[in-house]
Amino acid sequence: MTKKYLVLDTESIFDPYLREAYKCIEPGCEKARIGCRSLVAIAMWAIEIDELGRVETGTLTSWTLESSGNEGALVADAFAFMRQYADHVLVSYGGLAVDCQILQLAAMSADLALPRQLAEAQGPRWKDLRQVDLGLMLKGSGKTWHHLNEVLLRMGVPVAMLLGKADPDIRPDKIHWDHTRQHCEADVLFTAMALVAWLRLQGTSFLRIPGAQLALIEAFLRARPNAIRAPLLRRLADELQQTVIGDFDQAA
């Protein structure tokens, strides 16, 4: 049976008005709250993995506050896209605690109904799986949270490709829209790479991490040949290809 996923990443900033307003209400709260963040970019990528472990990707799609006009329109565009893939499980890394929370609050502000993936499940979660937070899945019943960067490093992603990932330098008074969009789309690729690795851990038939990640990177490069990280991704893809060839030679 084909597994269908919709990989999500968002970028947000602390809204100056919301932050100041909350501080007036709770002056003793020094730490800025997630609810004070507003969305500036959203990216999604549909991915399917068939019973032979083959990876197929849809169109890498992203929206920014600049292109949509306002946060409500930005979220509406993303929700319309999610409804096109209603049978796909939403995948994020840390999204249950951050991305999905901000999306829900933004939807309230814009008077929008949630798409199926973000709405409450009907019955037991394992019978109606709508979203997967890979960070939470890797944590399991333990206490250790892994940053996505840690996971990527263990999978052989070069350090140079991850520089600046933790801080995309997005500020309310300084947003470079093309850079923001590219950062969001790259995070979707990285999350997808973590997804196939996690699925391999769960015993997905015939799926192998090097081959699946190679398919993802090649698809990303076809979609975004001029991406900032394209040269580094090309090099990583070539290395993965050699690994895949080596595995075939050993199997033969």
SEDRENLO-459025 format. One line per 2 residues: their letters; for each residue x, y, z of N, C-alpha, C. Coordinates in nm, 3 decimals. Example, Ala and Ser with C-alpha at 12.3 -4.5 7.8 and 13.67 -1.06 7.14 Angstrom:
<atoms>
as> 1.319,-0.569,0.780,1.230,-0.450,0.780,1.320,-0.330,0.780  1.285,-0.225,0.708,1.367,-0.106,0.714,1.290,0.003,0.787
</atoms>
This chain:
<atoms>
mt> 0.085,-0.120,0.000,0.000,0.000,0.000,0.088,0.125,0.000  0.057,0.218,-0.087,0.136,0.340,-0.098,0.115,0.430,0.024
kk> 0.226,0.476,0.080,0.221,0.570,0.193,0.226,0.712,0.136  0.137,0.798,0.183,0.126,0.933,0.130,0.150,1.036,0.240
yl> 0.240,1.129,0.211,0.277,1.230,0.311,0.278,1.369,0.249  0.253,1.467,0.334,0.264,1.608,0.294,0.356,1.675,0.395
vl> 0.478,1.703,0.352,0.580,1.757,0.442,0.564,1.909,0.452  0.567,1.957,0.575,0.538,2.099,0.603,0.651,2.167,0.678
dt> 0.675,2.292,0.643,0.759,2.379,0.726,0.704,2.521,0.717  0.719,2.595,0.824,0.676,2.735,0.825,0.789,2.823,0.879
es> 0.784,2.949,0.844,0.872,3.049,0.903,0.784,3.157,0.965  0.822,3.203,1.082,0.742,3.303,1.152,0.832,3.400,1.227
if> 0.775,3.511,1.265,0.847,3.613,1.342,0.763,3.651,1.463  0.827,3.709,1.562,0.753,3.765,1.674,0.689,3.896,1.628
dp> 0.557,3.897,1.627,0.484,4.016,1.585,0.502,4.125,1.690  0.555,4.242,1.652,0.582,4.349,1.750,0.458,4.388,1.831
yl> 0.343,4.399,1.763,0.220,4.438,1.835,0.178,4.330,1.934  0.173,4.205,1.888,0.129,4.096,1.976,0.222,4.081,2.095
re> 0.351,4.097,2.069,0.449,4.082,2.177,0.431,4.192,2.283  0.414,4.315,2.235,0.397,4.428,2.328,0.264,4.417,2.403
ay> 0.159,4.375,2.331,0.027,4.363,2.393,0.029,4.257,2.503  0.094,4.143,2.476,0.098,4.037,2.576,0.181,4.080,2.697
kc> 0.287,4.156,2.670,0.370,4.203,2.781,0.293,4.299,2.871  0.201,4.376,2.812,0.117,4.465,2.893,0.024,4.384,2.983
ie> -0.024,4.271,2.931,-0.115,4.187,3.008,-0.040,4.107,3.114  0.078,4.054,3.075,0.160,3.972,3.165,0.300,4.032,3.175
pg> 0.316,4.143,3.246,0.447,4.209,3.252,0.556,4.123,3.314  0.519,4.025,3.393,0.619,3.940,3.457,0.672,3.830,3.367
ce> 0.613,3.812,3.251,0.656,3.707,3.158,0.770,3.759,3.071  0.891,3.712,3.098,1.008,3.760,3.024,1.022,3.692,2.888
ka> 0.978,3.566,2.880,0.996,3.490,2.757,0.881,3.515,2.661  0.914,3.545,2.535,0.810,3.567,2.435,0.735,3.437,2.407
ri> 0.606,3.447,2.388,0.521,3.330,2.371,0.503,3.294,2.224  0.481,3.163,2.198,0.456,3.116,2.063,0.336,3.189,2.002
gc> 0.236,3.219,2.085,0.116,3.286,2.036,0.141,3.427,1.985  0.260,3.481,2.012,0.295,3.615,1.965,0.365,3.612,1.830
rs> 0.375,3.493,1.771,0.442,3.481,1.642,0.339,3.490,1.530  0.380,3.548,1.418,0.295,3.553,1.299,0.372,3.493,1.182
lv> 0.300,3.433,1.090,0.361,3.359,0.980,0.410,3.451,0.869  0.526,3.416,0.812,0.577,3.491,0.697,0.602,3.401,0.577
ai> 0.610,3.269,0.597,0.632,3.177,0.485,0.585,3.037,0.523  0.534,2.966,0.425,0.491,2.827,0.441,0.536,2.750,0.317
am> 0.588,2.629,0.337,0.627,2.543,0.225,0.575,2.403,0.250  0.535,2.335,0.142,0.488,2.197,0.152,0.532,2.117,0.031
wa> 0.543,1.985,0.053,0.589,1.895,-0.052,0.518,1.761,-0.035  0.445,1.717,-0.136,0.378,1.588,-0.132,0.476,1.477,-0.171
ie> 0.478,1.372,-0.091,0.569,1.260,-0.113,0.491,1.130,-0.099  0.514,1.037,-0.192,0.451,0.905,-0.185,0.559,0.797,-0.194
id> 0.541,0.692,-0.115,0.634,0.580,-0.114,0.553,0.453,-0.137  0.582,0.383,-0.247,0.500,0.266,-0.281,0.551,0.141,-0.211
el> 0.486,0.029,-0.239,0.516,-0.096,-0.169,0.653,-0.153,-0.205  0.717,-0.098,-0.308,0.852,-0.140,-0.345,0.958,-0.043,-0.293
gr> 0.916,0.055,-0.213,1.010,0.150,-0.156,1.049,0.263,-0.249  0.978,0.276,-0.360,1.009,0.383,-0.455,0.946,0.515,-0.410
ve> 1.022,0.623,-0.427,0.979,0.755,-0.381,0.932,0.839,-0.499  0.814,0.894,-0.486,0.760,0.985,-0.587,0.724,1.117,-0.519
tg> 0.759,1.227,-0.583,0.734,1.358,-0.523,0.637,1.440,-0.609  0.560,1.524,-0.540,0.473,1.618,-0.609,0.546,1.750,-0.629
tl> 0.470,1.855,-0.652,0.528,1.987,-0.675,0.566,2.053,-0.543  0.690,2.095,-0.532,0.734,2.171,-0.415,0.668,2.309,-0.423
ts> 0.589,2.341,-0.322,0.507,2.463,-0.327,0.531,2.547,-0.203  0.541,2.678,-0.222,0.563,2.767,-0.107,0.492,2.899,-0.129
wt> 0.465,2.965,-0.018,0.398,3.096,-0.019,0.468,3.186,0.082  0.469,3.315,0.054,0.525,3.411,0.149,0.422,3.520,0.178
le> 0.446,3.589,0.286,0.358,3.701,0.323,0.358,3.806,0.213  0.471,3.822,0.148,0.482,3.920,0.040,0.393,3.881,-0.078
ss> 0.395,3.753,-0.116,0.318,3.710,-0.233,0.168,3.699,-0.204  0.133,3.662,-0.080,-0.008,3.642,-0.045,-0.077,3.771,-0.002
gn> 0.000,3.866,0.053,-0.057,3.995,0.091,-0.075,4.015,0.240  -0.126,3.914,0.309,-0.142,3.923,0.454,-0.143,3.781,0.512
eg> -0.135,3.771,0.643,-0.125,3.638,0.705,-0.248,3.552,0.678  -0.366,3.612,0.681,-0.487,3.537,0.655,-0.488,3.475,0.516
al> -0.448,3.552,0.416,-0.441,3.501,0.279,-0.332,3.396,0.265  -0.221,3.416,0.335,-0.111,3.319,0.333,-0.160,3.184,0.384
va> -0.228,3.184,0.497,-0.279,3.060,0.556,-0.388,3.000,0.469  -0.475,3.083,0.412,-0.581,3.034,0.324,-0.523,2.962,0.203
da> -0.416,3.018,0.145,-0.350,2.954,0.031,-0.295,2.817,0.071  -0.231,2.811,0.187,-0.173,2.685,0.234,-0.282,2.582,0.265
fa> -0.391,2.626,0.327,-0.500,2.534,0.360,-0.565,2.478,0.233  -0.581,2.563,0.131,-0.638,2.516,0.004,-0.550,2.408,-0.057
fm> -0.420,2.425,-0.046,-0.326,2.325,-0.097,-0.338,2.196,-0.018  -0.348,2.206,0.114,-0.359,2.088,0.199,-0.486,2.009,0.168
rq> -0.592,2.080,0.133,-0.717,2.011,0.101,-0.706,1.932,-0.030  -0.616,1.973,-0.118,-0.593,1.896,-0.240,-0.528,1.761,-0.209
ya> -0.465,1.752,-0.092,-0.397,1.629,-0.050,-0.456,1.578,0.081  -0.589,1.573,0.085,-0.658,1.536,0.209,-0.626,1.395,0.256
dh> -0.582,1.307,0.163,-0.549,1.170,0.201,-0.402,1.154,0.238  -0.328,1.265,0.246,-0.187,1.261,0.283,-0.171,1.296,0.431
vl> -0.081,1.226,0.497,-0.050,1.255,0.637,0.047,1.373,0.643  0.014,1.472,0.724,0.101,1.589,0.739,0.224,1.552,0.821
vs> 0.341,1.592,0.774,0.466,1.559,0.842,0.543,1.688,0.872  0.591,1.699,0.994,0.672,1.814,1.034,0.781,1.766,1.129
yg> 0.871,1.855,1.162,0.971,1.825,1.265,0.956,1.931,1.374  0.897,1.891,1.486,0.868,1.987,1.591,0.742,2.067,1.564
gl> 0.666,2.026,1.465,0.550,2.103,1.422,0.435,2.106,1.519  0.416,1.999,1.596,0.304,1.998,1.690,0.318,2.107,1.794
av> 0.442,2.138,1.830,0.466,2.239,1.934,0.475,2.381,1.877  0.508,2.394,1.749,0.531,2.528,1.693,0.445,2.553,1.569
dc> 0.482,2.492,1.457,0.416,2.524,1.329,0.265,2.510,1.336  0.218,2.395,1.385,0.073,2.371,1.387,0.002,2.464,1.484
qi> 0.069,2.500,1.593,0.008,2.592,1.689,-0.011,2.731,1.626  0.092,2.777,1.557,0.082,2.909,1.494,-0.021,2.908,1.382
lq> -0.026,2.799,1.305,-0.125,2.787,1.198,-0.268,2.794,1.255  -0.291,2.726,1.367,-0.425,2.728,1.426,-0.463,2.868,1.475
la> -0.369,2.937,1.539,-0.398,3.072,1.587,-0.420,3.168,1.470  -0.341,3.152,1.365,-0.359,3.236,1.246,-0.494,3.209,1.181
am> -0.537,3.082,1.182,-0.667,3.047,1.126,-0.780,3.110,1.206  -0.764,3.115,1.339,-0.865,3.182,1.422,-0.875,3.330,1.386
sa> -0.760,3.393,1.369,-0.758,3.536,1.336,-0.825,3.564,1.203  -0.810,3.469,1.109,-0.862,3.490,0.973,-0.998,3.424,0.951
dl> -1.055,3.364,1.056,-1.186,3.298,1.046,-1.183,3.189,0.939  -1.086,3.097,0.951,-1.070,2.989,0.855,-1.094,2.854,0.922
al> -1.158,2.762,0.849,-1.173,2.625,0.897,-1.043,2.549,0.868  -1.007,2.460,0.958,-0.884,2.383,0.941,-0.902,2.274,0.836
pr> -0.798,2.245,0.758,-0.803,2.129,0.669,-0.798,2.001,0.751  -0.825,1.890,0.688,-0.836,1.762,0.758,-0.713,1.731,0.842
ql> -0.594,1.759,0.789,-0.471,1.722,0.859,-0.456,1.792,0.993  -0.512,1.911,1.006,-0.497,1.988,1.130,-0.618,1.978,1.221
ae> -0.727,1.923,1.169,-0.849,1.909,1.249,-0.836,1.791,1.344  -0.923,1.788,1.444,-0.921,1.681,1.544,-0.950,1.547,1.479
aq> -0.871,1.446,1.516,-0.891,1.311,1.461,-1.024,1.253,1.508  -1.083,1.170,1.423,-1.209,1.104,1.456,-1.178,0.963,1.507
gp> -1.188,0.944,1.637,-1.157,0.814,1.694,-1.010,0.803,1.731  -0.961,0.680,1.759,-0.821,0.660,1.798,-0.725,0.712,1.691
rw> -0.615,0.772,1.736,-0.520,0.833,1.644,-0.463,0.731,1.545  -0.439,0.608,1.592,-0.379,0.508,1.502,-0.474,0.463,1.392
kd> -0.603,0.488,1.412,-0.701,0.456,1.309,-0.724,0.573,1.214  -0.693,0.691,1.258,-0.718,0.812,1.178,-0.595,0.903,1.187
lr> -0.483,0.852,1.137,-0.356,0.926,1.145,-0.360,1.045,1.050  -0.345,1.165,1.105,-0.353,1.286,1.023,-0.222,1.362,1.017
qv> -0.140,1.351,1.120,-0.012,1.420,1.118,0.091,1.346,1.202  0.216,1.363,1.162,0.329,1.300,1.231,0.432,1.408,1.261
dl> 0.472,1.418,1.385,0.582,1.506,1.426,0.704,1.417,1.444  0.799,1.426,1.352,0.915,1.337,1.356,0.999,1.358,1.482
gl> 1.007,1.482,1.529,1.081,1.507,1.653,1.021,1.430,1.769  0.889,1.429,1.775,0.818,1.356,1.881,0.832,1.206,1.863
ml> 0.828,1.160,1.738,0.842,1.016,1.711,0.980,0.966,1.752  1.085,1.044,1.724,1.220,1.003,1.761,1.239,1.007,1.912
kg> 1.173,1.099,1.978,1.182,1.107,2.123,1.117,0.984,2.188  1.004,0.942,2.132,0.934,0.827,2.188,0.894,0.850,2.332
sg> 0.915,0.750,2.415,0.880,0.761,2.556,0.996,0.812,2.641  1.107,0.845,2.574,1.224,0.896,2.647,1.214,1.045,2.673
kt> 1.324,1.101,2.723,1.325,1.243,2.757,1.411,1.327,2.662  1.479,1.261,2.570,1.574,1.331,2.485,1.510,1.380,2.355
wh> 1.521,1.510,2.332,1.475,1.569,2.207,1.596,1.591,2.117  1.587,1.547,1.993,1.695,1.568,1.897,1.660,1.685,1.806
hl> 1.752,1.778,1.789,1.733,1.881,1.688,1.745,1.816,1.551  1.675,1.872,1.454,1.682,1.818,1.318,1.826,1.822,1.267
ne> 1.901,1.926,1.303,2.041,1.934,1.263,2.120,1.813,1.310  2.095,1.768,1.432,2.165,1.651,1.485,2.134,1.527,1.402
vl> 2.008,1.511,1.367,1.966,1.396,1.288,2.033,1.400,1.150  2.033,1.517,1.088,2.092,1.531,0.955,2.242,1.505,0.957
lr> 2.310,1.552,1.061,2.454,1.527,1.071,2.482,1.378,1.081  2.401,1.306,1.159,2.420,1.162,1.173,2.395,1.088,1.041
mg> 2.318,1.150,0.952,2.290,1.089,0.822,2.391,1.131,0.716  2.492,1.208,0.757,2.598,1.242,0.664,2.580,1.372,0.589
vp> 2.481,1.452,0.626,2.464,1.583,0.561,2.579,1.673,0.606  2.650,1.737,0.512,2.767,1.818,0.549,2.730,1.940,0.633
va> 2.823,1.978,0.719,2.802,2.093,0.808,2.771,2.219,0.728  2.842,2.238,0.617,2.824,2.360,0.537,2.680,2.378,0.492
ml> 2.609,2.268,0.469,2.471,2.277,0.423,2.376,2.321,0.534  2.419,2.304,0.659,2.332,2.333,0.773,2.364,2.466,0.839
lg> 2.469,2.534,0.793,2.503,2.663,0.852,2.390,2.763,0.829  2.349,2.829,0.935,2.241,2.927,0.925,2.102,2.868,0.931
ka> 2.094,2.733,0.939,1.962,2.671,0.942,1.884,2.707,1.068  1.953,2.709,1.182,1.885,2.734,1.309,1.836,2.879,1.320
dp> 1.905,2.971,1.253,1.864,3.112,1.258,1.863,3.168,1.116  1.747,3.170,1.052,1.738,3.218,0.914,1.750,3.370,0.899
di> 1.774,3.441,1.011,1.791,3.586,1.009,1.668,3.657,0.953  1.552,3.618,1.005,1.426,3.682,0.967,1.381,3.772,1.081
rp> 1.376,3.900,1.057,1.337,3.998,1.158,1.221,4.082,1.104  1.135,4.134,1.192,1.021,4.214,1.144,1.061,4.329,1.053
dk> 1.177,4.388,1.080,1.221,4.504,1.001,1.321,4.465,0.892  1.344,4.334,0.876,1.442,4.291,0.776,1.406,4.151,0.728
ih> 1.327,4.143,0.622,1.290,4.014,0.566,1.330,4.011,0.418  1.425,3.927,0.385,1.465,3.907,0.245,1.379,3.791,0.193
wd> 1.281,3.822,0.110,1.177,3.725,0.078,1.227,3.604,0.003  1.317,3.622,-0.092,1.367,3.505,-0.165,1.447,3.415,-0.071
ht> 1.528,3.474,0.014,1.605,3.396,0.111,1.512,3.322,0.207  1.407,3.390,0.251,1.311,3.328,0.344,1.241,3.209,0.279
rq> 1.198,3.228,0.155,1.132,3.119,0.082,1.227,3.000,0.064  1.350,3.028,0.024,1.446,2.920,0.004,1.478,2.848,0.134
hc> 1.487,2.922,0.242,1.514,2.860,0.372,1.400,2.765,0.410  1.277,2.809,0.389,1.160,2.729,0.422,1.154,2.603,0.335
ea> 1.182,2.618,0.207,1.179,2.503,0.116,1.291,2.404,0.148  1.408,2.454,0.185,1.518,2.365,0.222,1.482,2.285,0.347
dv> 1.415,2.349,0.442,1.373,2.278,0.563,1.273,2.167,0.531  1.191,2.187,0.429,1.099,2.082,0.386,1.179,1.963,0.332
lf> 1.281,1.991,0.253,1.367,1.883,0.203,1.433,1.808,0.318  1.489,1.882,0.413,1.556,1.818,0.526,1.458,1.733,0.608
ta> 1.338,1.783,0.626,1.236,1.707,0.699,1.199,1.581,0.622  1.189,1.592,0.491,1.158,1.475,0.408,1.269,1.371,0.417
ma> 1.394,1.416,0.424,1.506,1.324,0.438,1.500,1.251,0.572  1.460,1.324,0.676,1.443,1.261,0.807,1.325,1.165,0.806
lv> 1.222,1.198,0.730,1.104,1.112,0.722,1.139,0.975,0.665  1.210,0.973,0.551,1.240,0.842,0.491,1.333,0.761,0.581
aw> 1.421,0.830,0.654,1.507,0.758,0.748,1.424,0.697,0.861  1.328,0.772,0.911,1.241,0.721,1.018,1.156,0.604,0.969
lr> 1.106,0.614,0.845,1.026,0.505,0.788,1.110,0.380,0.771  1.235,0.397,0.736,1.326,0.282,0.726,1.342,0.217,0.863
lq> 1.356,0.298,0.968,1.367,0.244,1.104,1.244,0.161,1.141  1.128,0.202,1.090,1.004,0.132,1.123,0.982,0.008,1.039
gt> 1.078,-0.022,0.950,1.071,-0.146,0.873,0.992,-0.137,0.744  0.979,-0.017,0.687,0.909,-0.003,0.559,0.977,-0.089,0.453
sf> 0.900,-0.176,0.391,0.954,-0.275,0.298,1.031,-0.211,0.183  1.150,-0.264,0.159,1.236,-0.229,0.045,1.293,-0.086,0.051
lr> 1.250,-0.005,0.144,1.300,0.133,0.152,1.440,0.134,0.211  1.531,0.204,0.144,1.667,0.220,0.194,1.699,0.369,0.198
ip> 1.766,0.411,0.304,1.787,0.554,0.327,1.866,0.621,0.214  1.982,0.567,0.172,2.058,0.638,0.067,1.978,0.658,-0.062
ga> 1.910,0.552,-0.107,1.834,0.562,-0.232,1.716,0.657,-0.221  1.647,0.653,-0.108,1.531,0.741,-0.089,1.574,0.886,-0.079
ql> 1.683,0.912,-0.006,1.731,1.049,0.006,1.785,1.100,-0.127  1.848,1.012,-0.203,1.895,1.051,-0.336,1.777,1.094,-0.424
al> 1.668,1.018,-0.420,1.550,1.053,-0.499,1.494,1.189,-0.458  1.492,1.216,-0.328,1.441,1.344,-0.278,1.528,1.460,-0.323
ie> 1.659,1.444,-0.310,1.751,1.553,-0.347,1.744,1.580,-0.497  1.741,1.474,-0.577,1.733,1.493,-0.723,1.603,1.564,-0.761
af> 1.493,1.527,-0.695,1.365,1.593,-0.723,1.370,1.740,-0.683  1.432,1.767,-0.569,1.445,1.905,-0.522,1.529,1.987,-0.620
lr> 1.639,1.931,-0.668,1.726,2.003,-0.761,1.657,2.027,-0.895  1.573,1.934,-0.937,1.497,1.957,-1.061,1.399,2.072,-1.042
ar> 1.341,2.080,-0.923,1.243,2.185,-0.895,1.309,2.320,-0.869  1.427,2.316,-0.805,1.495,2.440,-0.766,1.643,2.431,-0.806
pn> 1.672,2.433,-0.937,1.812,2.419,-0.981,1.902,2.534,-0.938  1.844,2.650,-0.910,1.924,2.766,-0.871,1.918,2.795,-0.721
ai> 1.879,2.696,-0.644,1.871,2.714,-0.499,2.009,2.745,-0.441  2.011,2.818,-0.331,2.137,2.857,-0.267,2.223,2.735,-0.236
ra> 2.158,2.628,-0.190,2.232,2.508,-0.150,2.252,2.409,-0.265  2.218,2.447,-0.388,2.224,2.354,-0.501,2.362,2.288,-0.519
pl> 2.473,2.363,-0.515,2.604,2.298,-0.533,2.633,2.193,-0.425  2.599,2.224,-0.300,2.621,2.128,-0.191,2.529,2.008,-0.205
lr> 2.406,2.032,-0.247,2.313,1.922,-0.267,2.357,1.832,-0.382  2.412,1.893,-0.486,2.462,1.815,-0.599,2.574,1.722,-0.554
rl> 2.663,1.774,-0.473,2.774,1.694,-0.423,2.724,1.579,-0.335  2.627,1.610,-0.247,2.572,1.506,-0.160,2.499,1.400,-0.242
ad> 2.427,1.443,-0.345,2.356,1.348,-0.431,2.455,1.254,-0.501  2.567,1.309,-0.547,2.668,1.225,-0.612,2.725,1.122,-0.515
el> 2.746,1.163,-0.390,2.797,1.070,-0.289,2.695,0.960,-0.259  2.569,0.999,-0.249,2.464,0.901,-0.224,2.450,0.804,-0.341
qq> 2.467,0.856,-0.461,2.459,0.770,-0.579,2.568,0.663,-0.575  2.688,0.701,-0.535,2.796,0.604,-0.523,2.765,0.499,-0.417
tv> 2.702,0.542,-0.309,2.662,0.448,-0.204,2.559,0.349,-0.257  2.462,0.399,-0.331,2.358,0.313,-0.388,2.419,0.214,-0.486
ig> 2.510,0.261,-0.570,2.576,0.172,-0.666,2.656,0.065,-0.593  2.725,0.105,-0.486,2.801,0.009,-0.407,2.712,-0.097,-0.344
df> 2.595,-0.055,-0.298,2.500,-0.151,-0.239,2.452,-0.251,-0.343  2.428,-0.203,-0.466,2.385,-0.293,-0.572,2.495,-0.393,-0.606
dq> 2.618,-0.344,-0.612,2.731,-0.432,-0.644,2.745,-0.542,-0.539  2.729,-0.504,-0.411,2.740,-0.603,-0.304,2.627,-0.705,-0.312
aa> 2.507,-0.657,-0.346,2.392,-0.748,-0.356,2.409,-0.846,-0.471  2.475,-0.798,-0.578,2.497,-0.884,-0.694,2.603,-0.989,-0.663
</atoms>
